[in-house]
Amino acid sequence: MSYNLFGKLFRFMTWGESHGPAIGCVIDGAPPRISLTEADIQYFLDQRRPGQSRHTTQRQEADQVKIMSGVFEGRTTGTPISLIIDNTDARSKDYGDIAHKFRPGHADYTYQMKYGLRDYRGGGRSSARETAMRVAAGAVARKILPSGISIKAGVVQIGPHKINRDQLDWDSVYDNPFFCPDPSVIEAWAEFLDQKRKEGSSVGAVVECVISGAPAGLGAPVYAKIEADLAAAMIGINAVKGIEFGAGFDVVNHPGEETVDEMRAGEDNDPVFQSNHAGGILGGITTGQDIVLRVAFKPTSSLLTPRKTITDSGENTEIVTKGRHDPCVGLRGTPVVEAMAACVLADHLLLHKAQCQ
């Protein structure tokens, strides 16, 4: 299997399967002499960790990370940083009934067509379990970012239910099981998701990410546009089916005079933007405004309601996916979105420094 590597200067490669003995990643390109401990990484892994509420998968994984290389006496050495997490609560027997059935909406069929075999135990490499290592890599990337850059994400919609933007509070995201920046909707969302779980169903979600403090000038025209790299990072997350920046698809509903971000001269003649429909990026390069993007996660495809499918020998059948699954996979997608944004920002800061120092 190729293409397990992400990034240009700050790069990481993940390895391992959902029901294998462990998962891990190797980070290449982290500068030397950066303070880094396992606790720095564990903080972010704990935000993504499964089994923390009834609204996520009940798989109980401690996700305890171990640094295997690249750090000496609490600082990075500039050599590859290897991280590992042991899998401790895999239940492969839950998947015995589907060993010869393709789960609709999953990568079972496409993996079989590409490689001639597949790991049916939770999907193997296609499982969202792999995203734990993206969060670990993102934790290292954050150590590279200047202190003035902040990355905040949260769920702004589940199914048809959206937040009230008048109640927006990014500091409350990790204080509730929905990773939601609007505390006023939590009770209604809980009732909605409880009902979906009882029905054996699932729902999608939209995660919004706001990157503040990024300097103007990151990214490059044509083939290294920062929104292209951010889009690739987000679309590469399991179950993501859409992404938009700034006003996104809503721009088609307004004329150009309403969607351009006008500028006025501020202190020291620095520009002051009158709006941010572009989401903080123009021509593939950051403007210095907030970078705003939204990511759409599809409903979880593992369902307790019977679905039509075929076997690997081409016979018609039905399937019920047992095991422990998120009724809304987008919830725990929040820390993954933040992590991938951090990796892209760290990569582009290093690229910018290399060319424009």
KEMIGU-875900 format. One record per atom (N, C-alpha, C): x negated, y negated, z; residue in three letters. Coordinates in steps of 0.2 Angstrom, whole numbers, padded with zeros to 4 digits, always signed. Layout:
BEGIN
XYZala/...
//
This chain:
BEGIN
-0004+0006+0000met/+0000+0000+0000met/-0004-0006+0000met/-0003-0011-0005ser/-0007-0017-0005ser/-0003-0023-0003ser/-0006-0028-0002tyr/-0003-0035+0000tyr/-0001-0034+0007tyr/-0005-0033+0011asn/-0004-0033+0019asn/-0007-0039+0022asn/-0010-0044+0017leu/-0014-0049+0019leu/-0011-0056+0017leu/-0010-0060+0022phe/-0007-0067+0021phe/-0012-0073+0022phe/-0012-0078+0018gly/-0016-0084+0019gly/-0022-0084+0015gly/-0025-0090+0015lys/-0031-0092+0011lys/-0037-0092+0015lys/-0038-0097+0019leu/-0044-0098+0024leu/-0042-0095+0030leu/-0036-0097+0033phe/-0034-0093+0039phe/-0030-0087+0037phe/-0032-0081+0038arg/-0029-0076+0035arg/-0028-0070+0040arg/-0022-0066+0039phe/-0021-0061+0044phe/-0019-0055+0040phe/-0020-0049+0042met/-0018-0043+0039met/-0015-0039+0045met/-0008-0037+0044thr/-0005-0032+0049thr/-0005-0025+0047thr/-0005-0021+0052trp/-0005-0013+0050trp/+0000-0010+0055trp/+0002-0004+0054gly/+0006+0000+0059gly/+0013+0001+0056gly/+0016+0006+0059glu/+0023+0007+0058glu/+0028+0007+0064glu/+0034+0006+0063ser/+0039+0005+0068ser/+0038+0011+0073ser/+0038+0017+0071his/+0037+0023+0076his/+0031+0026+0076his/+0025+0023+0074gly/+0019+0025+0074gly/+0016+0024+0081gly/+0010+0026+0083pro/+0007+0025+0090pro/+0006+0018+0092pro/+0005+0013+0087ala/+0003+0006+0088ala/+0004+0002+0082ala/+0005-0004+0083ile/+0004-0009+0078ile/-0001-0014+0079ile/-0004-0018+0074gly/-0009-0022+0075gly/-0010-0027+0069gly/-0015-0031+0070cys/-0017-0036+0065cys/-0024-0038+0066cys/-0027-0040+0060val/-0034-0043+0060val/-0034-0050+0057val/-0036-0055+0061ile/-0036-0062+0059ile/-0043-0064+0057ile/-0043-0066+0051asp/-0049-0068+0048asp/-0049-0076+0046asp/-0055-0079+0048gly/-0055-0087+0046gly/-0054-0091+0052gly/-0053-0088+0058ala/-0052-0093+0064ala/-0058-0096+0066ala/-0059-0102+0067pro/-0065-0105+0068pro/-0068-0103+0075pro/-0074-0104+0076pro/-0078-0102+0082pro/-0076-0107+0088pro/-0078-0105+0094arg/-0078-0109+0100arg/-0071-0112+0102arg/-0065-0108+0100ile/-0059-0110+0102ile/-0057-0106+0108ile/-0054-0109+0113ser/-0052-0105+0119ser/-0046-0100+0117ser/-0047-0094+0119leu/-0042-0089+0117leu/-0042-0083+0122leu/-0036-0082+0125thr/-0035-0076+0129thr/-0029-0072+0127thr/-0028-0066+0130glu/-0023-0062+0129glu/-0016-0066+0131glu/-0017-0069+0137ala/-0011-0073+0139ala/-0008-0078+0135ala/-0013-0081+0131asp/-0011-0086+0126asp/-0006-0083+0121asp/-0008-0077+0119ile/-0004-0074+0114ile/+0002-0070+0117ile/+0002-0068+0123gln/+0007-0064+0126gln/+0013-0069+0127gln/+0012-0075+0128tyr/+0017-0080+0129tyr/+0022-0080+0124tyr/+0020-0080+0118phe/+0024-0080+0112phe/+0027-0074+0110phe/+0023-0068+0111leu/+0026-0062+0110leu/+0032-0060+0115leu/+0032-0063+0121asp/+0037-0062+0126asp/+0043-0065+0123asp/+0043-0071+0119gln/+0049-0074+0117gln/+0052-0070+0112gln/+0048-0066+0108arg/+0051-0061+0103arg/+0053-0054+0105arg/+0051-0052+0111arg/+0051-0045+0113arg/+0058-0043+0113arg/+0059-0037+0111pro/+0066-0034+0111pro/+0069-0032+0118pro/+0075-0031+0118gly/+0079-0029+0124gly/+0080-0034+0130gly/+0079-0040+0128gln/+0080-0045+0133gln/+0087-0047+0135gln/+0092-0045+0130ser/+0099-0047+0131ser/+0103-0042+0128ser/+0110-0042+0129arg/+0114-0037+0126arg/+0115-0039+0118arg/+0113-0045+0116his/+0114-0047+0110his/+0108-0045+0105his/+0103-0042+0107thr/+0098-0039+0103thr/+0097-0032+0104thr/+0092-0029+0100thr/+0091-0022+0100thr/+0089-0020+0108thr/+0091-0014+0110gln/+0090-0012+0117gln/+0083-0008+0117gln/+0079-0008+0111arg/+0073-0004+0112arg/+0069-0008+0117arg/+0066-0005+0122gln/+0062-0008+0127gln/+0054-0007+0126gln/+0052-0012+0123glu/+0044-0013+0121glu/+0041-0018+0125glu/+0036-0017+0129ala/+0033-0022+0133ala/+0029-0027+0128ala/+0027-0025+0122asp/+0023-0029+0118asp/+0017-0032+0121asp/+0013-0028+0125gln/+0007-0030+0128gln/+0002-0030+0123gln/-0001-0036+0122val/-0006-0037+0117val/-0013-0036+0120val/-0018-0033+0116lys/-0025-0032+0118lys/-0029-0035+0112lys/-0034-0039+0115ile/-0039-0042+0110ile/-0045-0037+0109ile/-0046-0034+0103met/-0051-0029+0102met/-0058-0032+0100met/-0057-0038+0097ser/-0064-0041+0094ser/-0063-0048+0093ser/-0068-0051+0091gly/-0068-0058+0089gly/-0068-0063+0095gly/-0068-0061+0101val/-0067-0066+0107val/-0073-0064+0112val/-0077-0069+0114phe/-0082-0067+0119phe/-0082-0073+0124phe/-0081-0070+0130glu/-0081-0075+0136glu/-0076-0080+0135glu/-0070-0078+0133gly/-0064-0083+0132gly/-0064-0087+0126gly/-0069-0086+0122arg/-0069-0091+0116arg/-0070-0087+0109arg/-0067-0089+0104thr/-0067-0086+0098thr/-0075-0086+0095thr/-0077-0081+0092thr/-0084-0081+0090thr/-0084-0083+0082thr/-0079-0083+0079gly/-0079-0084+0072gly/-0079-0078+0067gly/-0079-0072+0071thr/-0078-0066+0067thr/-0071-0064+0068thr/-0069-0058+0064pro/-0062-0056+0064pro/-0060-0055+0071pro/-0054-0057+0072ile/-0050-0056+0078ile/-0045-0050+0077ile/-0046-0045+0081ser/-0042-0039+0080ser/-0038-0038+0086ser/-0031-0037+0085leu/-0026-0037+0090leu/-0022-0030+0089leu/-0020-0028+0095ile/-0016-0021+0095ile/-0011-0021+0100ile/-0005-0018+0098ile/+0000-0017+0103ile/+0003-0010+0103ile/+0003-0007+0108asp/+0005+0000+0108asp/+0013+0001+0108asp/+0015+0005+0104asn/+0022+0007+0104asn/+0024+0012+0109asn/+0028+0010+0114thr/+0030+0014+0119thr/+0037+0017+0120thr/+0041+0014+0116asp/+0048+0016+0117asp/+0052+0018+0110asp/+0048+0021+0105ala/+0051+0024+0099ala/+0055+0030+0100ala/+0060+0030+0097arg/+0065+0036+0097arg/+0066+0039+0090arg/+0061+0043+0088ser/+0061+0045+0081ser/+0067+0049+0079ser/+0069+0053+0085lys/+0075+0058+0084lys/+0081+0054+0082lys/+0082+0048+0083asp/+0088+0044+0081asp/+0089+0044+0074asp/+0083+0045+0070tyr/+0084+0044+0063tyr/+0084+0051+0059tyr/+0084+0056+0063gly/+0084+0063+0060gly/+0090+0064+0055gly/+0095+0061+0056asp/+0101+0062+0052asp/+0101+0059+0045asp/+0096+0054+0045ile/+0096+0050+0039ile/+0089+0051+0035ile/+0086+0057+0037ala/+0080+0058+0033ala/+0080+0059+0026ala/+0086+0061+0023his/+0087+0062+0016his/+0092+0058+0013his/+0094+0052+0017lys/+0099+0048+0015lys/+0096+0041+0014lys/+0098+0037+0009phe/+0096+0030+0009phe/+0101+0025+0012phe/+0098+0021+0017arg/+0102+0017+0020arg/+0104+0011+0016arg/+0110+0009+0014pro/+0111+0003+0010pro/+0109-0003+0013pro/+0106-0008+0009gly/+0103-0014+0012gly/+0097-0014+0015gly/+0094-0007+0016his/+0087-0007+0018his/+0082-0005+0012his/+0076-0005+0014ala/+0071-0003+0009ala/+0070+0004+0007ala/+0074+0008+0010asp/+0073+0016+0009asp/+0072+0018+0002asp/+0077+0015-0002tyr/+0077+0017-0009tyr/+0071+0015-0013tyr/+0069+0008-0012thr/+0064+0005-0016thr/+0057+0008-0014thr/+0056+0009-0007tyr/+0050+0012-0005tyr/+0049+0019-0008tyr/+0055+0023-0008gln/+0054+0030-0012gln/+0052+0029-0019gln/+0055+0024-0022met/+0054+0023-0029met/+0047+0021-0031met/+0044+0017-0026lys/+0037+0014-0027lys/+0032+0019-0025lys/+0033+0022-0019tyr/+0027+0026-0017tyr/+0028+0034-0017tyr/+0035+0036-0019gly/+0036+0043-0019gly/+0037+0046-0013gly/+0037+0042-0007leu/+0039+0045+0000leu/+0041+0039+0004leu/+0043+0040+0010arg/+0045+0035+0014arg/+0045+0037+0021arg/+0044+0033+0026asp/+0044+0034+0033asp/+0051+0032+0035asp/+0055+0037+0036tyr/+0062+0036+0038tyr/+0063+0034+0045tyr/+0058+0034+0049arg/+0059+0033+0056arg/+0059+0025+0058arg/+0065+0022+0057gly/+0065+0015+0058gly/+0063+0011+0052gly/+0061+0014+0047gly/+0059+0011+0041gly/+0051+0010+0040gly/+0048+0012+0045gly/+0040+0012+0044gly/+0038+0005+0044gly/+0034+0003+0038arg/+0031-0003+0037arg/+0037-0008+0036arg/+0043-0006+0033ser/+0048-0011+0032ser/+0052-0013+0038ser/+0050-0011+0044ser/+0054-0012+0050ser/+0052-0019+0052ser/+0057-0023+0055ala/+0055-0029+0058ala/+0051-0029+0064ala/+0049-0022+0066arg/+0044-0021+0072arg/+0037-0025+0070arg/+0036-0025+0063glu/+0030-0027+0061glu/+0029-0035+0062glu/+0035-0038+0063thr/+0034-0046+0064thr/+0031-0047+0071thr/+0031-0043+0075ala/+0027-0044+0082ala/+0020-0046+0080ala/+0017-0043+0076met/+0010-0045+0074met/+0010-0052+0070met/+0015-0054+0067arg/+0015-0061+0064arg/+0015-0066+0070arg/+0019-0064+0075val/+0020-0069+0081val/+0013-0069+0084val/+0009-0064+0085ala/+0003-0064+0088ala/-0002-0068+0084ala/-0002-0067+0077ala/-0006-0071+0073ala/-0004-0079+0073ala/+0002-0080+0074gly/+0004-0087+0074gly/+0002-0090+0081gly/+0001-0086+0086ala/-0001-0089+0093ala/-0008-0091+0092ala/-0012-0087+0088val/-0019-0089+0087val/-0019-0095+0082val/-0015-0096+0077ala/-0015-0101+0073ala/-0013-0108+0077ala/-0009-0107+0082arg/-0007-0113+0086arg/-0013-0116+0089arg/-0018-0112+0091lys/-0024-0114+0095lys/-0028-0118+0090lys/-0027-0118+0083ile/-0031-0122+0079ile/-0028-0128+0077ile/-0021-0129+0078leu/-0018-0135+0077leu/-0019-0140+0082leu/-0020-0147+0080pro/-0021-0152+0084pro/-0015-0152+0089pro/-0016-0155+0095ser/-0011-0155+0100ser/-0005-0159+0098ser/-0006-0164+0094gly/+0000-0168+0092gly/+0005-0165+0087gly/+0003-0159+0085ile/+0008-0155+0080ile/+0012-0151+0085ile/+0019-0151+0084ser/+0023-0147+0087ser/+0028-0143+0082ser/+0029-0137+0084ile/+0033-0133+0079ile/+0039-0130+0084ile/+0045-0132+0082lys/+0051-0130+0085lys/+0056-0127+0081lys/+0059-0121+0082ala/+0064-0118+0078ala/+0070-0116+0083ala/+0075-0115+0080gly/+0081-0112+0083gly/+0087-0110+0079gly/+0091-0106+0081val/+0097-0104+0077val/+0102-0109+0077val/+0104-0112+0071val/+0109-0117+0070val/+0116-0114+0068val/+0116-0108+0066gln/+0122-0105+0064gln/+0122-0097+0064gln/+0127-0094+0067ile/+0128-0087+0066ile/+0135-0086+0063ile/+0135-0082+0058gly/+0141-0081+0054gly/+0144-0087+0052gly/+0150-0089+0053pro/+0153-0095+0051pro/+0152-0101+0056pro/+0149-0099+0062his/+0149-0104+0068his/+0143-0108+0068his/+0143-0114+0067lys/+0138-0119+0067lys/+0137-0123+0074lys/+0131-0125+0075ile/+0130-0130+0081ile/+0133-0136+0080ile/+0134-0140+0085asn/+0136-0147+0085asn/+0130-0151+0086asn/+0128-0155+0080arg/+0121-0158+0080arg/+0121-0164+0085arg/+0127-0166+0087asp/+0127-0171+0093asp/+0124-0169+0099asp/+0124-0162+0100gln/+0122-0159+0106gln/+0115-0156+0105gln/+0111-0158+0100leu/+0105-0155+0099leu/+0100-0156+0104leu/+0097-0150+0107asp/+0092-0150+0112asp/+0087-0145+0111asp/+0081-0146+0107trp/+0077-0141+0105trp/+0073-0138+0112trp/+0073-0142+0117asp/+0070-0139+0123asp/+0074-0133+0126asp/+0080-0132+0124ser/+0084-0127+0127ser/+0084-0121+0123ser/+0080-0120+0118val/+0081-0115+0113val/+0079-0108+0117val/+0074-0108+0121tyr/+0072-0102+0124tyr/+0075-0101+0131tyr/+0080-0105+0132asp/+0084-0104+0139asp/+0090-0100+0138asp/+0092-0098+0132asn/+0098-0094+0131asn/+0096-0088+0126asn/+0100-0083+0126pro/+0099-0077+0122pro/+0100-0078+0115pro/+0102-0084+0112phe/+0104-0085+0105phe/+0098-0089+0102phe/+0093-0091+0106phe/+0088-0096+0103phe/+0091-0102+0100phe/+0096-0104+0103cys/+0101-0110+0100cys/+0099-0117+0104cys/+0098-0122+0099pro/+0097-0128+0102pro/+0103-0132+0104pro/+0109-0129+0105asp/+0115-0132+0107asp/+0118-0128+0112asp/+0117-0130+0119pro/+0120-0126+0124pro/+0127-0125+0124pro/+0131-0130+0121ser/+0138-0130+0121ser/+0141-0125+0117ser/+0138-0121+0113val/+0141-0116+0109val/+0140-0109+0111val/+0136-0108+0117ile/+0133-0102+0119ile/+0139-0097+0121ile/+0144-0099+0124glu/+0149-0095+0127glu/+0153-0093+0121glu/+0155-0097+0116ala/+0159-0095+0110ala/+0155-0090+0106ala/+0148-0091+0105trp/+0144-0087+0101trp/+0144-0080+0104trp/+0143-0080+0111ala/+0143-0073+0115ala/+0149-0069+0113ala/+0155-0072+0114glu/+0161-0069+0112glu/+0162-0066+0105glu/+0159-0070+0101phe/+0159-0068+0093phe/+0155-0063+0092phe/+0149-0063+0095leu/+0144-0057+0094leu/+0146-0051+0097leu/+0149-0052+0103asp/+0151-0046+0107asp/+0157-0042+0103asp/+0161-0046+0100gln/+0166-0043+0096gln/+0163-0039+0090gln/+0158-0042+0086lys/+0155-0039+0081lys/+0151-0033+0083lys/+0148-0033+0089arg/+0145-0027+0091arg/+0150-0021+0092arg/+0156-0023+0095lys/+0161-0018+0097lys/+0164-0015+0090lys/+0164-0019+0085glu/+0167-0017+0078glu/+0161-0013+0075glu/+0155-0012+0077gly/+0150-0009+0074gly/+0147-0013+0068gly/+0148-0019+0068ser/+0147-0024+0062ser/+0141-0028+0064ser/+0139-0033+0060ser/+0133-0037+0061ser/+0135-0044+0057ser/+0131-0049+0059val/+0132-0055+0056val/+0125-0058+0054val/+0125-0063+0050gly/+0119-0067+0048gly/+0118-0073+0052gly/+0112-0076+0051ala/+0111-0082+0055ala/+0106-0087+0050ala/+0107-0093+0052val/+0102-0098+0049val/+0098-0101+0055val/+0091-0101+0054val/+0086-0103+0058val/+0083-0110+0055val/+0083-0115+0059glu/+0080-0121+0057glu/+0074-0122+0061glu/+0069-0125+0057cys/+0062-0126+0060cys/+0060-0133+0058cys/+0058-0137+0063val/+0056-0144+0063val/+0048-0144+0065val/+0044-0146+0061ile/+0037-0147+0062ile/+0036-0154+0063ile/+0034-0157+0069ser/+0032-0164+0070ser/+0025-0165+0071ser/+0023-0171+0069gly/+0016-0173+0070gly/+0011-0170+0065gly/+0013-0167+0060ala/+0008-0165+0054ala/+0006-0171+0050ala/+0000-0172+0049pro/-0002-0178+0046pro/+0000-0178+0038pro/+0000-0184+0036ala/+0001-0185+0028ala/-0005-0182+0025ala/-0004-0179+0019gly/-0010-0176+0015gly/-0011-0169+0015gly/-0007-0165+0019leu/-0008-0158+0019leu/-0005-0155+0012leu/-0008-0150+0009gly/-0005-0147+0003gly/-0009-0149-0003gly/-0008-0146-0008ala/-0011-0148-0015ala/-0006-0148-0020ala/-0006-0152-0025pro/-0001-0152-0031pro/-0002-0145-0035pro/+0003-0143-0038val/+0004-0138-0043val/+0004-0131-0039val/-0002-0128-0038tyr/-0002-0121-0036tyr/-0003-0120-0028tyr/-0004-0125-0024ala/-0005-0125-0017ala/+0000-0129-0013ala/+0006-0130-0016lys/+0011-0135-0013lys/+0012-0132-0006lys/+0012-0136-0001ile/+0013-0133+0006ile/+0020-0130+0007ile/+0025-0133+0003glu/+0032-0130+0004glu/+0032-0123+0000glu/+0028-0122-0005ala/+0028-0116-0008ala/+0025-0111-0004ala/+0020-0113+0000asp/+0017-0108+0005asp/+0021-0107+0011asp/+0025-0112+0013leu/+0030-0111+0018leu/+0035-0106+0016leu/+0038-0107+0010ala/+0043-0103+0007ala/+0041-0096+0007ala/+0035-0095+0004ala/+0032-0088+0004ala/+0032-0085+0011ala/+0030-0089+0016ala/+0029-0086+0023ala/+0036-0084+0025ala/+0041-0088+0024met/+0048-0087+0027met/+0051-0081+0023met/+0051-0081+0016ile/+0054-0076+0013ile/+0051-0069+0014ile/+0045-0069+0016gly/+0042-0063+0018gly/+0044-0060+0024gly/+0048-0064+0028ile/+0050-0061+0035ile/+0056-0056+0033ile/+0056-0051+0036asn/+0062-0046+0035asn/+0069-0049+0036asn/+0073-0048+0031ala/+0080-0050+0031ala/+0081-0057+0029ala/+0076-0061+0027val/+0077-0067+0025val/+0079-0067+0017val/+0084-0071+0016lys/+0087-0071+0009lys/+0087-0078+0006lys/+0086-0083+0010gly/+0086-0090+0007gly/+0082-0095+0011gly/+0080-0100+0008ile/+0076-0106+0012ile/+0078-0112+0008ile/+0078-0118+0012glu/+0079-0124+0010glu/+0075-0129+0014glu/+0073-0135+0011phe/+0069-0140+0014phe/+0073-0147+0014phe/+0073-0150+0020gly/+0076-0157+0020gly/+0084-0156+0019gly/+0086-0160+0014ala/+0093-0160+0013ala/+0095-0153+0009ala/+0090-0150+0006gly/+0091-0143+0003gly/+0096-0143-0002gly/+0101-0138-0003phe/+0105-0138-0008phe/+0111-0143-0008phe/+0111-0147-0002asp/+0116-0152-0002asp/+0115-0158-0006asp/+0108-0158-0009val/+0106-0164-0013val/+0110-0164-0020val/+0113-0159-0022val/+0117-0159-0028val/+0123-0162-0027val/+0126-0163-0021asn/+0132-0167-0020asn/+0131-0174-0020asn/+0125-0177-0021his/+0124-0184-0020his/+0120-0187-0026his/+0121-0193-0028pro/+0117-0196-0033pro/+0110-0198-0030pro/+0106-0199-0035gly/+0099-0200-0034gly/+0097-0206-0029gly/+0101-0212-0030glu/+0100-0217-0025glu/+0102-0216-0018glu/+0105-0210-0017glu/+0107-0208-0010glu/+0102-0203-0007glu/+0098-0200-0012thr/+0094-0195-0009thr/+0086-0196-0009thr/+0084-0202-0013val/+0078-0204-0012val/+0076-0207-0005val/+0070-0206-0003asp/+0068-0208+0004asp/+0065-0215+0003asp/+0068-0220+0004glu/+0066-0227+0003glu/+0060-0228+0009glu/+0056-0233+0007met/+0050-0234+0012met/+0050-0242+0013met/+0048-0244+0019arg/+0046-0251+0021arg/+0040-0251+0024arg/+0036-0257+0024ala/+0030-0257+0027ala/+0031-0258+0035ala/+0027-0254+0038gly/+0027-0254+0046gly/+0021-0258+0048gly/+0019-0256+0055glu/+0013-0259+0058glu/+0007-0256+0054glu/+0002-0261+0053asp/-0004-0259+0049asp/-0002-0257+0042asp/+0003-0259+0040asn/+0005-0258+0033asn/+0007-0250+0031asn/+0007-0246+0037asp/+0009-0239+0036asp/+0016-0239+0034asp/+0018-0234+0030pro/+0025-0234+0027pro/+0030-0231+0033pro/+0036-0234+0033val/+0041-0232+0037val/+0046-0229+0032val/+0048-0223+0033phe/+0053-0220+0028phe/+0060-0221+0031phe/+0065-0223+0027gln/+0071-0224+0029gln/+0076-0218+0030gln/+0073-0212+0027ser/+0077-0206+0028ser/+0072-0200+0027ser/+0074-0194+0027asn/+0070-0188+0026asn/+0074-0183+0022asn/+0077-0185+0017his/+0080-0180+0013his/+0075-0175+0010his/+0069-0177+0009ala/+0064-0172+0006ala/+0061-0167+0011ala/+0063-0168+0017gly/+0060-0163+0022gly/+0053-0164+0023gly/+0050-0170+0023gly/+0043-0172+0025gly/+0038-0169+0020gly/+0040-0168+0013ile/+0035-0166+0008ile/+0037-0169+0002ile/+0032-0172-0002leu/+0033-0175-0008leu/+0027-0172-0013leu/+0029-0169-0019gly/+0024-0167-0023gly/+0019-0161-0020gly/+0022-0158-0016gly/+0019-0152-0012gly/+0014-0154-0007gly/+0014-0161-0005ile/+0010-0164+0000ile/+0014-0167+0006ile/+0012-0166+0012thr/+0015-0169+0018thr/+0015-0176+0018thr/+0021-0179+0020thr/+0021-0187+0020thr/+0020-0189+0027thr/+0019-0185+0032gly/+0018-0187+0039gly/+0025-0187+0043gly/+0030-0187+0039gln/+0037-0186+0043gln/+0038-0179+0045gln/+0043-0178+0049asp/+0045-0171+0051asp/+0046-0167+0045asp/+0043-0161+0045ile/+0044-0156+0040ile/+0050-0152+0042ile/+0055-0152+0039val/+0062-0148+0041val/+0063-0143+0036val/+0064-0137+0038leu/+0066-0132+0034leu/+0071-0127+0037leu/+0076-0124+0033arg/+0081-0119+0036arg/+0080-0112+0032arg/+0081-0107+0036val/+0080-0100+0034val/+0086-0096+0035val/+0089-0093+0030ala/+0095-0089+0030ala/+0093-0081+0031ala/+0095-0078+0037phe/+0094-0071+0038phe/+0101-0068+0036phe/+0100-0062+0032lys/+0106-0058+0031lys/+0109-0054+0037lys/+0115-0052+0037pro/+0117-0048+0042pro/+0113-0041+0042pro/+0112-0039+0048thr/+0108-0033+0049thr/+0112-0027+0045thr/+0108-0023+0042ser/+0111-0018+0037ser/+0112-0011+0041ser/+0109-0011+0047ser/+0110-0005+0051ser/+0117-0005+0054ser/+0122-0001+0052leu/+0129-0002+0054leu/+0132+0005+0057leu/+0136+0004+0062leu/+0140+0010+0065leu/+0146+0012+0061leu/+0148+0007+0056thr/+0154+0009+0052thr/+0151+0013+0046thr/+0154+0018+0044pro/+0152+0022+0038pro/+0151+0018+0032pro/+0146+0019+0028arg/+0145+0016+0022arg/+0143+0021+0017arg/+0145+0020+0010lys/+0144+0024+0005lys/+0136+0024+0003lys/+0133+0029+0001thr/+0126+0030-0001thr/+0125+0036-0005thr/+0119+0037-0006ile/+0117+0044-0010ile/+0111+0047-0006ile/+0110+0053-0007thr/+0104+0056-0004thr/+0098+0056-0009thr/+0092+0058-0006asp/+0086+0057-0011asp/+0086+0063-0016asp/+0091+0067-0016ser/+0092+0072-0022ser/+0098+0069-0026ser/+0101+0063-0025gly/+0106+0061-0030gly/+0113+0062-0028gly/+0115+0065-0022glu/+0121+0067-0021glu/+0125+0061-0017glu/+0131+0060-0019asn/+0135+0055-0015asn/+0137+0057-0008asn/+0136+0052-0003thr/+0138+0054+0004thr/+0139+0048+0007thr/+0140+0048+0014glu/+0141+0042+0018glu/+0136+0042+0024glu/+0135+0036+0026ile/+0130+0036+0032ile/+0132+0031+0037ile/+0130+0033+0043val/+0131+0029+0049val/+0124+0028+0052val/+0122+0022+0053thr/+0115+0021+0056thr/+0115+0021+0063thr/+0113+0026+0067lys/+0112+0026+0074lys/+0106+0023+0076lys/+0105+0023+0083gly/+0099+0020+0085gly/+0100+0013+0088gly/+0095+0009+0090arg/+0096+0003+0093arg/+0094-0003+0088arg/+0099-0007+0087his/+0098-0012+0082his/+0101-0019+0084his/+0098-0024+0081asp/+0100-0031+0082asp/+0107-0032+0079asp/+0112-0034+0082pro/+0118-0036+0078pro/+0118-0042+0074pro/+0113-0046+0076cys/+0111-0052+0072cys/+0103-0053+0072cys/+0100-0050+0067val/+0093-0050+0067val/+0090-0057+0067val/+0094-0062+0065gly/+0091-0069+0064gly/+0089-0072+0071gly/+0092-0069+0076leu/+0091-0072+0083leu/+0084-0072+0085leu/+0081-0065+0084arg/+0074-0065+0086arg/+0069-0067+0080arg/+0073-0069+0075gly/+0069-0072+0069gly/+0066-0079+0071gly/+0069-0082+0076thr/+0066-0088+0078thr/+0059-0089+0080thr/+0056-0085+0084pro/+0049-0085+0085pro/+0045-0083+0080pro/+0048-0079+0075val/+0044-0077+0069val/+0043-0083+0064val/+0049-0086+0063val/+0049-0092+0059val/+0043-0097+0062val/+0043-0099+0068glu/+0038-0103+0071glu/+0031-0101+0070glu/+0030-0094+0071ala/+0024-0091+0070ala/+0021-0092+0063ala/+0025-0090+0058met/+0023-0091+0051met/+0022-0098+0049met/+0026-0103+0052ala/+0025-0110+0050ala/+0018-0112+0053ala/+0016-0109+0059ala/+0010-0111+0062ala/+0004-0108+0058ala/+0005-0102+0055cys/+0000-0099+0051cys/-0002-0104+0045cys/+0004-0106+0042val/+0003-0110+0036val/+0000-0117+0037val/+0002-0120+0043leu/-0001-0126+0045leu/-0008-0126+0046leu/-0010-0120+0050ala/-0017-0119+0051ala/-0021-0118+0045ala/-0019-0114+0040asp/-0022-0113+0034asp/-0023-0119+0030asp/-0018-0124+0030his/-0018-0130+0026his/-0023-0135+0029his/-0023-0135+0036leu/-0027-0140+0039leu/-0035-0138+0038leu/-0036-0131+0038leu/-0043-0129+0036leu/-0045-0131+0029leu/-0040-0130+0024leu/-0041-0131+0017leu/-0042-0139+0016leu/-0038-0143+0019his/-0039-0150+0019his/-0046-0152+0021his/-0048-0149+0027lys/-0054-0151+0030lys/-0060-0149+0025lys/-0059-0144+0022ala/-0064-0141+0017ala/-0065-0146+0011ala/-0059-0149+0009gln/-0060-0153+0003gln/-0060-0160+0004gln/-0057-0163+0009cys/-0056-0170+0010cys/-0060-0173+0016cys/-0064-0169+0019gln/-0067-0171+0026gln/-0071-0178+0025gln/
//
